[in-house]
């Protein structure tokens, strides 16, 4: 009967711990999709650029050249980038699993989740560094394609440039934001109230199985 009584460890979970678990799940899904998409590209998935309706042959040639440049940049770092993205996908899948388990139950996994968040944050930084050439080549490809589409519908193609610049500047800002949030998630999960709400609850549940 002791296992059924309310203990300090089963007190209400702090709001910031719940928020950290939700953020962990969202980060896991986002990074997992990014990792899987890159893995598919390395496994032969086509990089499709819509050329239908673009009748200007020089423009089509430019887009084809930008596509080839992107694929060349992508594969030039395959030995490093491919295993990195496989690891990113697997770590993110584990993060999603444990964050949901902890969010909706009192199962174990807080300490492991902290490690997974740390590893994912490091992988995202490594990914940003390794994929620098491919990222720039992809921006050049997207710029050429969008300019062609704008010109085709009669819009000013120069309007594309601000979006390209924003994407270039936004990439490190996004990485910094993710890293900061990851550190806040780790701090929340390492907080003493989080340990009381999660770890002690685990002990109570495991004890109840034998009483």
SEDODREN-334349 format. One record per residue (C-alpha): residue in one letter; residue number from 0; x, y, z. Coordinates in Angstrom, 1 decimal. Example, Ala and Ser with C-alpha at 12.3 -4.5 7.8 and 13.67 -1.06 7.14 Angstrom:
% residues 2
A / 0 / 12.3 / -4.5 / 7.8
S / 1 / 13.7 / -1.1 / 7.1
% end
This chain:
% residues 211
X / 0 / 0.0 / 0.0 / 0.0
X / 1 / 3.0 / 2.3 / 0.6
X / 2 / 3.6 / 2.4 / -3.1
X / 3 / 0.1 / 3.8 / -3.7
X / 4 / 0.6 / 6.7 / -1.3
X / 5 / 1.6 / 10.2 / -2.7
X / 6 / 5.3 / 10.9 / -2.4
X / 7 / 7.3 / 14.0 / -2.9
X / 8 / 8.5 / 12.6 / -6.2
X / 9 / 5.0 / 12.4 / -7.6
X / 10 / 4.3 / 16.1 / -7.0
X / 11 / 3.2 / 18.1 / -9.9
X / 12 / 5.8 / 18.4 / -12.7
X / 13 / 7.2 / 21.9 / -13.1
X / 14 / 5.8 / 23.8 / -16.1
X / 15 / 9.2 / 24.4 / -17.5
X / 16 / 10.0 / 20.7 / -17.5
X / 17 / 6.9 / 20.0 / -19.5
X / 18 / 7.8 / 22.8 / -21.9
X / 19 / 11.3 / 21.4 / -22.2
X / 20 / 10.0 / 18.0 / -23.1
X / 21 / 7.7 / 19.4 / -25.8
X / 22 / 10.5 / 21.5 / -27.2
X / 23 / 12.7 / 18.3 / -27.2
X / 24 / 10.1 / 16.4 / -29.2
X / 25 / 9.7 / 19.2 / -31.7
X / 26 / 13.5 / 19.5 / -32.1
X / 27 / 13.7 / 15.8 / -32.6
X / 28 / 11.1 / 15.7 / -35.3
X / 29 / 12.6 / 18.7 / -37.2
X / 30 / 16.2 / 17.5 / -37.1
X / 31 / 15.1 / 13.9 / -37.8
X / 32 / 13.4 / 15.0 / -41.0
X / 33 / 16.4 / 17.1 / -42.1
X / 34 / 18.7 / 14.1 / -41.4
X / 35 / 16.5 / 11.7 / -43.3
X / 36 / 16.1 / 14.0 / -46.3
X / 37 / 19.9 / 14.3 / -46.6
X / 38 / 20.4 / 10.5 / -46.3
X / 39 / 17.8 / 10.0 / -49.1
X / 40 / 19.7 / 12.4 / -51.3
X / 41 / 22.9 / 10.4 / -50.7
X / 42 / 21.1 / 7.2 / -51.4
X / 43 / 20.1 / 8.4 / -54.9
X / 44 / 16.9 / 10.4 / -54.4
X / 45 / 16.7 / 12.9 / -57.2
X / 46 / 17.1 / 16.6 / -56.6
X / 47 / 14.1 / 17.8 / -58.6
X / 48 / 13.9 / 21.4 / -59.9
X / 49 / 10.7 / 22.3 / -61.7
X / 50 / 11.7 / 23.4 / -65.2
X / 51 / 8.3 / 23.1 / -66.9
X / 52 / 7.1 / 26.4 / -68.3
X / 53 / 10.7 / 27.9 / -68.4
X / 54 / 11.2 / 28.1 / -72.1
X / 55 / 14.3 / 30.3 / -72.1
X / 56 / 17.0 / 27.9 / -73.0
X / 57 / 19.9 / 29.9 / -71.5
X / 58 / 18.0 / 30.1 / -68.2
X / 59 / 17.3 / 26.3 / -68.2
X / 60 / 21.1 / 25.8 / -68.8
X / 61 / 21.9 / 28.0 / -65.8
X / 62 / 19.6 / 26.1 / -63.6
X / 63 / 21.0 / 22.8 / -64.8
X / 64 / 24.5 / 24.1 / -64.1
X / 65 / 23.5 / 25.2 / -60.6
X / 66 / 21.9 / 21.8 / -60.0
X / 67 / 25.1 / 20.0 / -61.0
X / 68 / 27.2 / 22.3 / -58.8
X / 69 / 24.9 / 21.6 / -55.8
X / 70 / 25.2 / 17.8 / -56.4
X / 71 / 29.0 / 18.1 / -56.7
X / 72 / 29.2 / 20.1 / -53.5
X / 73 / 26.9 / 17.6 / -51.8
X / 74 / 28.9 / 14.6 / -52.7
X / 75 / 32.3 / 16.2 / -52.1
X / 76 / 31.8 / 15.8 / -48.4
X / 77 / 29.8 / 12.6 / -48.4
X / 78 / 32.3 / 10.6 / -46.3
X / 79 / 31.8 / 13.0 / -43.5
X / 80 / 28.3 / 14.2 / -44.1
X / 81 / 26.5 / 10.9 / -44.7
X / 82 / 27.3 / 9.2 / -41.4
X / 83 / 26.7 / 12.5 / -39.6
X / 84 / 23.2 / 12.7 / -41.0
X / 85 / 22.5 / 9.0 / -40.3
X / 86 / 23.6 / 9.7 / -36.7
X / 87 / 21.4 / 12.8 / -36.6
X / 88 / 18.4 / 10.8 / -37.7
X / 89 / 18.9 / 8.0 / -35.2
X / 90 / 19.6 / 10.3 / -32.3
X / 91 / 16.5 / 12.4 / -33.2
X / 92 / 14.4 / 9.3 / -33.4
X / 93 / 15.6 / 8.2 / -29.9
X / 94 / 14.9 / 11.8 / -28.6
X / 95 / 11.4 / 11.7 / -29.9
X / 96 / 10.7 / 8.3 / -28.3
X / 97 / 12.1 / 9.2 / -24.9
X / 98 / 10.6 / 12.7 / -24.8
X / 99 / 7.1 / 11.3 / -25.4
X / 100 / 7.6 / 8.5 / -22.9
X / 101 / 8.6 / 10.9 / -20.2
X / 102 / 6.0 / 13.5 / -21.2
X / 103 / 3.0 / 11.1 / -21.0
X / 104 / 4.2 / 8.6 / -18.4
X / 105 / 6.6 / 8.3 / -15.5
X / 106 / 9.0 / 6.0 / -17.3
X / 107 / 12.7 / 6.1 / -17.0
X / 108 / 14.9 / 8.1 / -19.4
X / 109 / 15.6 / 11.6 / -18.1
X / 110 / 19.4 / 11.2 / -17.8
X / 111 / 19.6 / 9.5 / -21.2
X / 112 / 17.4 / 12.3 / -22.8
X / 113 / 19.8 / 14.9 / -21.5
X / 114 / 22.7 / 13.1 / -23.3
X / 115 / 20.7 / 12.8 / -26.5
X / 116 / 19.8 / 16.5 / -26.5
X / 117 / 23.5 / 17.3 / -26.0
X / 118 / 24.6 / 14.9 / -28.8
X / 119 / 21.9 / 16.3 / -31.2
X / 120 / 23.0 / 19.9 / -30.5
X / 121 / 26.6 / 18.9 / -31.3
X / 122 / 25.6 / 17.1 / -34.5
X / 123 / 23.6 / 20.1 / -35.7
X / 124 / 26.7 / 22.3 / -35.3
X / 125 / 28.9 / 19.7 / -37.1
X / 126 / 26.3 / 19.5 / -39.8
X / 127 / 26.3 / 23.3 / -40.3
X / 128 / 30.1 / 23.3 / -40.7
X / 129 / 30.4 / 20.2 / -42.9
X / 130 / 27.6 / 21.2 / -45.3
X / 131 / 28.7 / 24.8 / -45.8
X / 132 / 29.6 / 24.3 / -49.5
X / 133 / 26.4 / 22.4 / -50.2
X / 134 / 24.3 / 25.0 / -48.4
X / 135 / 25.8 / 27.8 / -50.6
X / 136 / 25.3 / 25.8 / -53.8
X / 137 / 21.7 / 25.1 / -52.9
X / 138 / 21.1 / 28.8 / -52.3
X / 139 / 22.5 / 29.6 / -55.7
X / 140 / 20.3 / 26.9 / -57.2
X / 141 / 17.2 / 28.2 / -55.5
X / 142 / 18.1 / 31.8 / -56.5
X / 143 / 18.4 / 30.9 / -60.2
X / 144 / 15.2 / 28.9 / -60.1
X / 145 / 13.1 / 31.5 / -58.3
X / 146 / 14.4 / 34.3 / -60.6
X / 147 / 13.4 / 32.3 / -63.6
X / 148 / 9.9 / 31.7 / -62.1
X / 149 / 9.5 / 35.4 / -61.3
X / 150 / 10.6 / 36.4 / -64.8
X / 151 / 8.2 / 33.9 / -66.3
X / 152 / 5.2 / 35.4 / -64.5
X / 153 / 6.3 / 39.0 / -65.1
X / 154 / 7.5 / 39.9 / -61.6
X / 155 / 10.7 / 41.7 / -60.8
X / 156 / 13.4 / 38.9 / -60.4
X / 157 / 15.5 / 41.2 / -58.2
X / 158 / 13.0 / 40.6 / -55.4
X / 159 / 14.5 / 37.1 / -55.0
X / 160 / 17.8 / 38.5 / -53.7
X / 161 / 16.5 / 39.7 / -50.3
X / 162 / 15.1 / 36.3 / -49.6
X / 163 / 18.4 / 34.6 / -50.5
X / 164 / 20.3 / 37.0 / -48.2
X / 165 / 17.8 / 36.4 / -45.4
X / 166 / 18.3 / 32.7 / -45.8
X / 167 / 22.1 / 33.0 / -45.7
X / 168 / 22.0 / 35.2 / -42.6
X / 169 / 19.2 / 33.2 / -41.0
X / 170 / 21.1 / 29.9 / -41.1
X / 171 / 23.6 / 30.8 / -38.3
X / 172 / 20.9 / 32.6 / -36.4
X / 173 / 18.7 / 29.5 / -36.5
X / 174 / 21.6 / 27.3 / -35.4
X / 175 / 22.4 / 29.7 / -32.5
X / 176 / 18.7 / 29.7 / -31.5
X / 177 / 18.6 / 25.9 / -31.5
X / 178 / 21.8 / 25.6 / -29.5
X / 179 / 20.5 / 28.1 / -26.9
X / 180 / 17.2 / 26.3 / -26.5
X / 181 / 19.0 / 22.9 / -26.3
X / 182 / 21.1 / 24.3 / -23.4
X / 183 / 17.9 / 25.6 / -21.7
X / 184 / 16.3 / 22.1 / -22.2
X / 185 / 19.3 / 20.5 / -20.6
X / 186 / 19.2 / 22.9 / -17.7
X / 187 / 15.5 / 22.3 / -17.1
X / 188 / 16.0 / 18.5 / -17.1
X / 189 / 18.9 / 18.7 / -14.8
X / 190 / 17.0 / 20.9 / -12.3
X / 191 / 16.5 / 19.4 / -8.9
X / 192 / 12.7 / 19.7 / -9.2
X / 193 / 12.9 / 17.8 / -12.5
X / 194 / 14.9 / 15.0 / -10.8
X / 195 / 12.3 / 14.9 / -8.0
X / 196 / 9.4 / 14.8 / -10.4
X / 197 / 10.9 / 12.2 / -12.8
X / 198 / 13.5 / 10.1 / -11.2
X / 199 / 11.8 / 9.5 / -7.8
X / 200 / 8.6 / 8.7 / -9.7
X / 201 / 10.5 / 6.0 / -11.6
X / 202 / 11.7 / 4.5 / -8.3
X / 203 / 8.1 / 4.6 / -6.9
X / 204 / 6.8 / 2.8 / -10.0
X / 205 / 9.5 / 0.2 / -10.0
X / 206 / 9.0 / -0.4 / -6.3
X / 207 / 5.3 / -0.9 / -6.7
X / 208 / 5.8 / -3.8 / -9.0
X / 209 / 7.3 / -5.8 / -6.2
X / 210 / 4.8 / -4.9 / -3.4
% end
